[in-house]
């Protein structure tokens, strides 16, 4: 999956059982909190590169969506 964070793009592997959830719950441009696990590293000549896998996510709500949910539950 191509992930963008703070203007940088990263290709990250995703656990296969999460792919249907990503497809059903998210659309391009949605903001999410990703939970990742380090699964190893690659040593280059003068660099140590960590390898991560996405193993969970949570869609972040916009302020208006969060307010709508609160109103629907009786909060104002």
Secondary structure as GFF3:
##gff-version 3
##sequence-region A 1 76
A	DSSP	beta_strand	2	5	.	.	.	ID=ss1
A	DSSP	beta_strand	8	11	.	.	.	ID=ss2
A	DSSP	beta_strand	13	14	.	.	.	ID=ss3
A	DSSP	three_ten_helix	16	18	.	.	.	ID=ss4
A	DSSP	alpha_helix	19	25	.	.	.	ID=ss5
A	DSSP	beta_strand	32	43	.	.	.	ID=ss6
A	DSSP	beta_strand	48	59	.	.	.	ID=ss7
A	DSSP	alpha_helix	63	72	.	.	.	ID=ss8
###
